[in-house]
Amino acid sequence: MNVAATPDAARLVIAAVVGLILLLVLIIKFRVQAMISILVGAMAIGLMAGMPLSDIISSVNEGIGNTLKGIALLVGLGSMFGAILEVSGGAQTLAVTMVRKFGDKKAAWALGITGLVIAMPVFFDAGLIILIPLAFSLAKRTSRSVLYYAIPLLAGLAVGHAFIPPTPGPVLVATMLGVDLGWVILVGILCGIFSMIVAGPIWGSICGGKYMIPVPEHVAQQEDIDESKLPNFWTIIGIILIPLALIIANSVAKVVPALADIQPVLAFLGEPFVALTLAVIAAMFLLGHKYGYNNEQLEKIMTKSLEPTGMILLVTACGGVLRYMLQNSGLGEVIGNAVASANLPLVLIAFIVAALVRISVGSATVAMTMAAGIISAMPGIGALSPLYLACVTAAIAGGSTVCSHFNDSGFWLVKSLIGMDEKTTLKTWTIMETLVGGVGFLVALILSFFA
């Protein structure tokens, strides 16, 4: 693009501000679908910045193509992987075994860890619906408030969903920033562990002591889970670790000279779509076929799991359009210079941008998409170290998690499943989400000083 021909900085900034406000107004005020809103906002930025029409068109095509080629396969494979884990009872196996190992007194920790692990391959909503009966069962058995067990479970699910690939959010941000997924996984796990501890067992014990939420009546009459019909615990752990281990091994091999001879093999196996494909195949045989599902049934299960991925991919692709529109209009350089002159860490800027969008729009996906688009448009991003970019990715994930309230579908799902009123949900779930995002960001900020 011919950036030299772009208008002055003031016009570019005005174009960006007006375009982003238009985007937010379309989503919040007029309830226009997020994909259309982001696309309209991005094109408005290009028009007001004075970009040639041909450049606007090429920026749209470039944004969609370059973004989707990095994540389309991963989102689809991840959805199929999660669906097999869900229908086979693998998620329940993990939860039940962890609770039994930890015991009732430390069951809150078991649920937090389980939620964190399960949310990596399984969407947040599905993971919650699968595992919440176990929290109810524990509350019934111990006569405690449901929140004592539900909050740690929710925190674990939120952490896994926000910080650790192959869940779509961090994969999207990592792709747009051009950072190795191995680094994102390592930083995400560190951020996630501290977030889960603070927002899960610690905050859960406070909520459980302060608010007595009984087990819903329809759940209290249900029988406990029949463990004899569930898959083997170590089989589940092994399958979930396949993609994580291969991706991390690939990243390690790039910097360890002793692994130079096998680096090409690890590079192939650790390519995210290859690693996830192997995990899906393993799940098909070890969980699907072994537990009574034939190929035709598995095909239907895996095909159905792809239904919600279309909207995720389209919103994400339009986020790529926003990124390239900002970059090709010259605004990325203006933003980069402003950030440099403000002398604020890029990790902090990333968190603030994502948090503002999250609070305004409610959607974590839209918050991640917009924040990643703005940050990735800045010049010099590619020159930053992989560790620092992974910290920026975690900061965006943290910002997109905080302050879940009335405009977030997750708020209403949690409220209805647990049986709380809006005020109590704000005082428990909303604070929990803010703790997850805030603690994760602080860990990422600390790690960035070592990058």
Residue pairs with C-beta under 8 A, 6 or more apart in sequence:
1 55
1 58
1 59
1 328
2 55
3 328
3 330
3 333
6 12
6 49
6 50
6 51
6 329
6 330
7 49
7 50
9 334
11 48
11 49
11 50
12 49
12 329
12 330
12 331
12 334
13 331
13 334
14 48
15 44
15 45
15 46
15 47
15 48
15 49
15 50
15 329
15 331
16 45
16 49
16 326
16 331
16 335
18 44
18 45
18 48
19 41
19 42
19 44
19 45
19 48
20 41
20 45
20 370
22 40
22 41
22 44
23 37
23 38
23 40
23 41
23 42
23 370
24 37
24 357
24 360
24 361
26 32
26 36
26 37
26 40
26 41
27 34
27 37
27 361
27 366
28 360
28 361
28 407
32 40
34 315
34 318
34 361
34 363
34 365
34 366
35 311
35 314
35 315
35 318
38 315
38 318
38 319
38 321
38 322
38 366
38 369
38 370
39 60
39 318
39 321
41 322
42 59
42 60
42 63
42 318
42 321
42 322
42 325
43 56
43 60
43 325
45 322
45 325
45 326
45 329
45 331
46 55
46 56
46 59
46 325
46 328
46 329
47 56
49 329
49 330
49 331
51 59
51 325
51 328
51 329
55 328
56 325
58 328
59 321
59 324
59 325
59 328
59 329
60 321
60 324
60 325
62 324
62 328
63 317
63 318
63 319
63 320
63 321
63 322
63 323
63 324
63 325
64 317
64 318
64 320
64 321
66 320
66 324
67 172
67 175
67 176
67 316
67 317
67 319
67 320
67 321
67 323
68 313
68 316
68 317
68 320
70 171
70 175
70 176
71 168
71 171
71 172
71 175
71 313
71 316
72 313
73 273
73 276
74 165
74 166
74 168
74 171
74 272
74 273
74 276
75 168
75 171
75 309
75 312
75 313
75 316
76 306
76 309
77 166
77 273
77 276
77 277
77 279
77 280
78 121
78 166
78 167
78 168
78 171
78 276
79 123
79 305
79 306
79 308
79 309
80 280
80 302
80 305
80 306
81 121
81 166
81 243
81 276
81 279
81 280
81 283
82 121
82 122
82 123
82 126
82 305
83 301
83 302
83 304
83 305
84 90
84 280
84 283
84 284
84 287
84 288
84 298
84 301
84 302
85 91
85 118
85 121
85 122
85 236
85 239
85 240
85 283
85 287
86 122
86 126
86 130
87 293
87 301
88 231
88 283
88 287
88 288
88 291
88 293
89 229
89 230
89 231
89 291
90 230
90 231
90 235
90 236
90 239
90 287
91 114
91 118
91 122
91 127
91 130
91 131
92 130
92 131
92 134
92 225
92 230
93 230
93 231
93 232
93 233
93 236
94 114
94 117
94 118
94 233
94 236
94 237
95 110
95 111
95 114
95 118
95 131
95 134
96 134
96 225
96 227
96 230
97 233
98 110
98 111
98 113
98 114
99 107
99 110
99 111
99 114
99 134
99 138
101 110
102 109
102 110
104 138
104 141
104 142
107 138
107 149
108 148
108 149
108 151
108 152
108 200
108 201
108 204
108 205
109 152
109 200
109 201
111 131
111 134
111 135
111 138
111 149
111 152
111 153
111 156
111 200
112 152
112 153
112 155
112 156
112 196
112 197
112 200
112 201
112 204
113 156
113 196
114 131
114 153
114 156
115 127
115 131
115 152
115 153
115 154
115 155
115 156
115 157
115 158
115 159
115 160
115 196
115 200
116 156
116 157
116 159
116 160
116 164
116 192
116 196
117 156
117 160
117 240
118 127
118 130
118 131
118 156
118 157
118 160
119 127
119 156
119 157
119 158
119 159
119 160
119 161
119 164
119 167
120 160
120 164
120 165
120 166
120 167
120 240
120 244
121 166
121 167
121 240
121 279
122 130
123 161
123 308
124 157
124 158
124 161
124 410
125 410
125 413
127 157
127 160
127 161
128 153
128 154
128 157
128 413
128 414
128 417
129 417
131 153
131 157
132 150
132 153
132 417
132 418
133 219
133 222
133 225
134 149
134 153
134 225
135 146
135 149
135 150
135 153
136 146
136 215
136 216
136 219
136 220
137 224
137 225
138 144
138 149
139 145
139 146
139 148
139 149
139 150
139 214
139 215
140 215
140 219
140 220
142 148
144 208
145 207
145 208
145 209
145 211
145 212
145 213
145 214
146 213
146 214
146 215
146 418
146 419
147 204
147 207
147 208
147 211
147 213
147 418
147 428
148 204
148 205
148 207
148 208
148 209
149 204
149 208
150 204
150 213
150 418
151 199
151 200
151 203
151 204
151 207
151 208
151 428
151 429
151 432
152 196
152 200
152 201
152 204
153 200
154 200
154 414
154 429
154 432
155 195
155 196
155 199
155 200
155 203
155 204
155 432
155 435
155 436
156 196
156 200
158 199
158 401
158 432
158 433
158 436
159 191
159 192
159 195
159 196
159 199
159 436
159 440
160 167
160 192
161 167
161 169
161 364
162 169
162 170
162 192
162 364
162 397
162 398
162 400
162 401
162 436
162 437
162 440
163 170
163 188
163 189
163 191
163 192
163 195
163 394
163 397
163 398
163 440
164 170
164 185
164 188
164 189
164 192
165 171
165 174
165 181
165 184
165 185
165 188
165 247
165 272
166 243
166 272
166 276
168 312
168 316
168 365
169 364
169 365
169 368
169 397
169 400
170 184
170 188
170 393
170 394
170 397
171 181
171 272
172 316
172 319
172 365
172 368
172 369
172 372
173 184
173 368
173 371
173 372
173 393
173 396
173 397
174 180
174 181
174 184
174 389
174 390
174 393
176 319
176 320
176 323
176 372
176 373
176 376
177 372
177 375
177 376
177 381
177 389
177 392
177 393
178 376
178 381
178 382
178 389
179 386
179 389
179 390
179 392
179 393
180 251
180 254
180 386
180 390
181 247
181 251
181 272
182 247
182 248
182 249
182 250
182 251
182 252
182 270
183 251
183 386
183 387
183 389
183 390
184 390
184 393
184 394
185 244
185 247
185 248
186 248
186 251
186 390
187 387
187 390
187 391
187 393
187 394
187 444
187 447
188 390
188 393
188 394
188 397
190 443
190 447
191 394
191 397
191 398
191 439
191 440
191 441
191 443
191 444
191 447
192 440
194 439
194 440
194 443
195 398
195 435
195 436
195 437
195 439
195 440
195 443
196 436
198 435
198 439
199 432
199 433
199 435
199 436
199 439
203 431
203 432
203 435
207 427
207 428
207 432
211 420
211 424
211 427
211 428
213 418
213 419
213 420
213 424
214 419
216 419
231 286
231 287
231 290
231 291
235 286
235 287
236 287
238 282
239 279
239 282
239 283
239 286
239 287
240 279
242 275
242 278
242 279
242 282
243 272
243 275
243 276
243 278
243 279
246 266
246 269
246 270
246 274
246 275
246 278
247 270
247 272
247 275
248 270
249 266
249 269
249 270
250 266
250 267
250 269
250 270
250 271
251 270
251 386
252 259
253 259
253 260
253 262
253 263
253 266
253 267
253 270
254 263
254 267
259 266
268 274
269 275
269 278
280 302
284 298
288 297
288 298
288 301
289 298
293 301
312 365
315 365
315 366
315 369
316 365
316 369
318 369
319 366
319 368
319 369
319 370
319 372
319 373
320 373
322 369
322 370
322 373
322 374
323 372
323 373
323 374
323 376
323 377
324 377
326 332
326 335
326 373
326 374
326 377
327 376
327 377
331 377
332 377
332 378
332 379
333 378
333 379
335 374
335 377
335 378
336 378
336 379
336 380
339 346
339 349
339 378
345 445
345 448
346 375
346 378
346 384
346 388
346 392
347 388
347 391
347 392
347 395
347 441
347 444
347 445
347 448
348 395
348 445
349 375
350 371
350 375
350 392
350 395
350 396
350 399
351 395
351 396
351 398
351 399
351 441
351 444
351 445
352 399
353 370
353 371
353 374
353 375
353 396
353 399
354 367
354 368
354 370
354 371
354 395
354 396
354 397
354 398
354 399
354 400
355 367
355 398
355 399
355 400
355 402
355 403
355 437
356 399
357 366
357 367
357 370
357 371
357 399
357 400
358 364
358 367
358 399
358 400
358 401
358 402
358 403
359 402
359 403
359 405
361 367
361 407
362 404
362 405
362 406
362 407
362 408
362 409
363 408
364 400
364 401
364 408
365 400
367 396
367 399
367 400
368 396
368 397
368 400
371 396
371 399
371 400
372 396
375 381
375 392
375 396
381 389
384 392
384 451
385 451
387 447
387 448
387 450
387 451
388 448
388 451
391 444
391 445
391 447
391 448
391 451
392 444
392 448
394 440
394 441
394 443
394 444
394 447
395 441
395 444
395 445
397 437
397 440
398 436
398 437
398 438
398 439
398 440
398 441
398 444
399 437
399 441
400 437
401 433
401 434
401 436
401 437
401 440
402 433
402 434
402 436
402 437
402 438
403 430
403 433
403 434
403 437
404 410
404 411
404 429
404 430
404 433
404 434
405 411
405 426
405 430
406 422
410 433
411 425
411 429
411 430
414 420
414 425
414 429
415 421
415 422
415 425
415 429
420 428
420 429
